Amino acid sequence: MATARSMVAGVTVAGRPMPQFQHIQVTPLTGACGAEIRGVDLRRPLSPAVLAEVMGAFEHFLVIVFRDQPLTPEQHKSFSRHFGELTDLPQAPIFPGHPDMQEVRREADEPASVVPFTRFHSDSPFLPNPPKCMVMRAIDAPAYGGDTAFANMYLAYEGLSPAMQALANGLRVVYSGKDIWKKNQALDPEKRLRLRTAHDFTEDRLESTHPAVRRHPVSGRKALYVCRAYFKRFEGYGDDESQALLNFFDSLPYRLQYQCRVRWERNTVIVWDNRFSQHCGVHDYEGERRHLVRTTVVGEAPLP
């Protein structure tokens, strides 16, 4: 049965009326995005009714959290395929023995710099078809700290003035992942990111131009699709102009009214919509290990 809170009529969460759930327990994390789902065992096949509600929660909240899910890698992948086709990424380290899974790992004695992007970002926007979502599970988590924060980029766009929305609607962003390995090698060894050392992605797949505002392929709802990660420039704008615009748009996911924050525990599974949210790992766990493993689901080319 759904929780009493999830059944309250007339409540607005994540910018839209709160859905009703009959087969899963749903508790929103904040008014902006994110929900914990209980009453589901991801190790077992999901009934059509349960799966439909899980997918509905994903679409609405952008971030869904499942606790106490001791999945094997194959169970993890099986659940992930409900969201779409799995893919690898050219820069993300592979989870050993599973080329269709990636890992995010920081050992207790390592600096925060080994994990890419400690700012809000969307993953791999340089790809022609950036990821739809990530399905990530904690193998090992700090006793305290190491949360991941998420921001609802629908709300970031909808909070803009009409004039700024009109400007953003006309912008296109050039994203590139071509030079990240060269830049990484130029850093001092203790400051280098942990990146995948080899991949089979062709050069033309490592740079793409996408709309700064993207539209959901079904609902048509618009979200801001601008982040500093892999950003090169706004098409048709000079470098100084591009940076000035980027500085404003990049500040929006840091507004607390657009955010939720999830604390990792061992066997927590988080699924987040990489198209319409941004995320940021919080590196406040000195002397502790954090090991996350994930699958990446292919998305559609961003629609203006």
Legacy VTK file of the C-alpha trace (Angstrom):
# vtk DataFile Version 3.0
C-alpha trace
ASCII
DATASET POLYDATA
POINTS 304 float
0.000 0.000 0.000
1.099 3.572 -0.555
2.056 5.735 2.374
-0.507 8.164 3.729
1.685 11.043 2.620
1.860 9.845 -1.003
-1.937 9.731 -1.169
-2.522 13.359 -0.128
-4.515 15.087 -2.848
-3.620 18.551 -4.053
0.032 18.491 -2.919
2.627 19.821 -5.367
6.006 18.082 -5.385
8.799 18.538 -7.943
6.728 21.210 -9.638
3.744 19.004 -10.419
0.806 17.446 -8.505
1.832 14.535 -6.314
1.061 11.196 -8.033
-0.863 8.467 -6.241
0.701 5.059 -5.700
-1.144 1.857 -4.857
1.603 -0.791 -5.070
4.754 0.884 -3.708
5.541 3.112 -0.728
6.785 6.513 -1.836
8.142 9.254 0.412
9.366 12.480 -1.237
12.771 13.654 -0.031
12.124 17.360 -0.602
9.608 19.523 -2.413
12.023 19.826 -5.342
12.984 16.267 -6.327
13.825 12.826 -5.043
11.803 10.072 -3.360
12.505 6.939 -1.340
10.655 3.827 -2.496
9.950 0.961 -0.125
8.134 -2.318 -0.471
10.174 -3.381 -3.517
12.814 -6.124 -3.697
14.962 -5.458 -6.771
16.440 -8.967 -6.647
13.130 -10.384 -7.870
11.112 -9.772 -11.051
8.774 -6.810 -10.667
5.090 -7.198 -11.471
3.774 -4.952 -14.272
1.820 -2.868 -11.747
4.845 -2.315 -9.481
7.147 -1.592 -12.417
4.707 0.951 -13.844
4.632 2.810 -10.528
8.427 2.707 -10.178
8.727 4.227 -13.658
6.109 6.824 -12.809
8.043 7.793 -9.687
11.259 8.047 -11.721
9.635 10.369 -14.261
8.081 12.551 -11.582
10.816 12.802 -8.942
13.891 12.414 -11.222
15.723 10.641 -8.374
14.440 7.423 -6.775
16.116 5.676 -3.853
15.863 2.045 -2.744
17.426 0.914 0.540
18.713 -2.534 1.549
19.154 -3.961 -1.953
22.062 -6.490 -1.863
22.127 -7.040 -5.632
24.500 -9.192 -7.602
25.929 -7.482 -10.701
23.529 -9.463 -12.903
20.533 -8.474 -10.785
21.715 -4.880 -10.933
21.895 -5.024 -14.729
18.550 -6.803 -15.020
16.787 -4.060 -13.070
18.620 -1.359 -15.041
17.382 -2.716 -18.381
13.831 -1.705 -17.437
15.011 1.845 -18.146
16.635 1.068 -21.498
19.745 -0.258 -23.193
22.978 -0.313 -21.197
26.131 1.364 -22.478
29.674 2.113 -21.411
31.333 5.532 -21.264
34.751 6.450 -22.656
36.019 8.143 -19.487
34.365 6.191 -16.663
36.422 3.385 -15.050
34.981 -0.087 -15.667
33.832 -2.217 -12.743
36.231 -5.188 -12.882
34.767 -8.145 -14.737
31.772 -6.200 -16.023
32.475 -4.013 -19.063
28.863 -2.774 -19.054
29.200 -1.388 -15.508
31.248 1.508 -14.150
32.617 2.305 -10.716
33.157 5.466 -8.706
35.760 4.703 -6.050
37.756 6.724 -3.561
39.956 4.834 -1.143
40.401 6.015 2.438
43.882 7.401 1.747
43.042 9.119 -1.555
42.275 12.814 -2.154
38.912 14.036 -3.446
40.536 14.813 -6.797
40.531 11.144 -7.905
36.746 11.352 -8.410
35.704 13.624 -11.301
33.429 16.629 -10.921
32.833 17.766 -7.392
30.495 20.421 -8.846
26.944 19.980 -10.130
26.905 18.432 -13.577
25.160 16.140 -16.031
27.131 13.059 -17.068
28.729 12.856 -20.519
26.841 15.669 -22.315
29.464 15.497 -25.084
27.954 12.270 -26.453
25.471 12.479 -29.364
23.004 10.567 -27.155
23.910 11.438 -23.548
22.788 8.984 -20.863
19.124 8.781 -19.921
19.848 7.676 -16.382
22.273 6.001 -14.045
21.473 3.104 -11.714
24.032 3.185 -8.904
24.532 0.974 -5.836
26.793 1.496 -2.840
29.201 -1.351 -2.187
30.921 0.601 0.562
29.916 3.948 2.052
31.406 6.253 4.701
29.870 6.189 8.163
29.241 9.905 7.717
29.440 12.088 4.638
29.805 11.183 0.980
26.212 12.128 0.096
25.118 12.924 -3.440
23.103 16.084 -4.048
20.700 16.433 -6.962
19.058 19.454 -8.584
15.811 19.551 -10.580
16.648 21.354 -13.825
12.989 21.623 -14.831
12.567 23.921 -11.840
15.770 25.797 -12.698
14.351 26.595 -16.142
10.843 27.343 -14.903
12.269 29.759 -12.323
13.821 31.965 -15.015
12.145 35.163 -16.135
10.316 34.988 -19.495
13.080 37.053 -21.091
15.823 34.749 -19.799
13.836 31.680 -20.854
13.610 33.137 -24.360
17.375 33.698 -24.417
18.106 30.193 -23.123
15.708 28.656 -25.652
17.861 30.031 -28.474
21.213 28.850 -27.134
23.145 25.794 -28.230
26.067 24.377 -26.237
29.227 22.771 -27.580
30.364 20.014 -25.206
33.620 18.152 -25.730
35.342 15.235 -24.035
38.236 15.109 -26.501
40.896 16.639 -24.287
40.097 15.323 -20.809
42.884 12.696 -20.880
45.489 15.225 -22.049
44.436 17.690 -19.340
44.532 14.940 -16.731
48.074 13.897 -17.642
49.215 17.497 -17.304
48.178 17.551 -13.639
50.448 16.592 -10.773
50.058 12.834 -10.128
48.374 13.387 -6.744
45.729 15.608 -8.393
44.797 13.376 -11.323
41.328 11.969 -11.846
40.730 8.248 -11.989
39.792 7.894 -15.674
39.436 4.934 -17.977
42.736 4.493 -19.801
41.442 3.090 -23.114
38.167 3.095 -25.051
36.802 2.441 -28.548
34.778 5.646 -28.967
35.595 7.467 -32.210
36.597 11.152 -32.122
33.296 12.296 -33.640
31.428 10.812 -30.659
33.439 12.827 -28.148
32.063 16.254 -29.125
28.449 17.316 -29.683
26.331 20.436 -29.830
23.063 20.319 -27.876
20.265 22.748 -27.038
20.730 24.675 -23.788
17.074 23.887 -23.006
15.923 20.344 -23.690
12.405 19.003 -23.885
11.042 15.737 -22.476
10.199 13.467 -25.442
6.738 12.588 -24.057
5.552 15.355 -21.724
7.225 18.211 -23.587
8.309 19.794 -20.280
11.459 21.890 -20.649
14.606 21.816 -18.505
17.874 23.712 -18.539
20.698 21.616 -20.032
23.802 23.680 -19.268
26.681 22.613 -17.030
30.362 23.457 -16.672
31.545 19.863 -17.143
32.848 19.402 -20.714
31.565 22.887 -21.665
33.430 24.539 -24.556
31.235 27.463 -25.606
27.797 28.581 -26.623
27.501 28.283 -30.388
27.959 31.664 -32.053
29.214 33.405 -28.885
32.722 34.530 -28.010
34.678 33.005 -25.151
34.065 35.900 -22.737
30.363 35.977 -23.607
30.093 32.216 -23.256
31.741 32.253 -19.839
29.511 35.069 -18.596
26.381 33.166 -19.612
27.769 29.903 -18.240
28.529 31.486 -14.869
24.868 32.442 -14.470
23.321 29.182 -15.677
25.867 27.082 -13.770
24.878 28.812 -10.518
21.243 27.680 -10.680
21.544 24.051 -9.464
23.185 25.357 -6.284
19.925 27.006 -5.193
18.587 24.953 -2.306
14.975 25.199 -3.460
15.841 22.998 -6.467
17.727 20.298 -4.541
17.550 17.069 -2.636
20.427 15.209 -1.000
20.760 11.453 -0.541
22.858 9.729 2.081
24.547 6.567 0.864
24.391 3.382 2.889
25.690 -0.009 1.844
23.272 -1.569 -0.700
21.438 1.694 -1.341
20.388 1.937 -5.009
19.764 5.325 -6.596
18.349 5.861 -10.078
18.580 9.413 -11.380
17.427 11.059 -14.582
20.606 12.411 -16.163
18.652 14.404 -18.744
16.622 16.663 -16.484
18.630 16.758 -13.256
22.201 17.516 -12.264
24.140 15.874 -9.454
27.157 16.508 -7.264
29.103 14.186 -4.975
29.889 15.690 -1.588
33.472 14.909 -0.596
33.370 15.359 3.171
34.613 11.915 4.229
38.322 12.092 4.938
39.929 8.782 5.854
36.975 6.632 4.742
36.281 4.523 1.680
33.431 5.156 -0.765
32.816 2.610 -3.522
29.843 2.904 -5.847
29.057 0.772 -8.889
26.622 1.701 -11.615
25.080 1.023 -14.973
24.472 3.718 -17.583
21.344 3.716 -19.746
21.401 5.230 -23.251
19.252 8.306 -23.776
17.760 10.092 -26.748
19.434 12.992 -28.541
18.382 16.133 -26.633
15.263 17.712 -28.121
14.968 21.522 -28.291
LINES 1 305
304 0 1 2 3 4 5 6 7 8 9 10 11 12 13 14 15 16 17 18 19 20 21 22 23 24 25 26 27 28 29 30 31 32 33 34 35 36 37 38 39 40 41 42 43 44 45 46 47 48 49 50 51 52 53 54 55 56 57 58 59 60 61 62 63 64 65 66 67 68 69 70 71 72 73 74 75 76 77 78 79 80 81 82 83 84 85 86 87 88 89 90 91 92 93 94 95 96 97 98 99 100 101 102 103 104 105 106 107 108 109 110 111 112 113 114 115 116 117 118 119 120 121 122 123 124 125 126 127 128 129 130 131 132 133 134 135 136 137 138 139 140 141 142 143 144 145 146 147 148 149 150 151 152 153 154 155 156 157 158 159 160 161 162 163 164 165 166 167 168 169 170 171 172 173 174 175 176 177 178 179 180 181 182 183 184 185 186 187 188 189 190 191 192 193 194 195 196 197 198 199 200 201 202 203 204 205 206 207 208 209 210 211 212 213 214 215 216 217 218 219 220 221 222 223 224 225 226 227 228 229 230 231 232 233 234 235 236 237 238 239 240 241 242 243 244 245 246 247 248 249 250 251 252 253 254 255 256 257 258 259 260 261 262 263 264 265 266 267 268 269 270 271 272 273 274 275 276 277 278 279 280 281 282 283 284 285 286 287 288 289 290 291 292 293 294 295 296 297 298 299 300 301 302 303
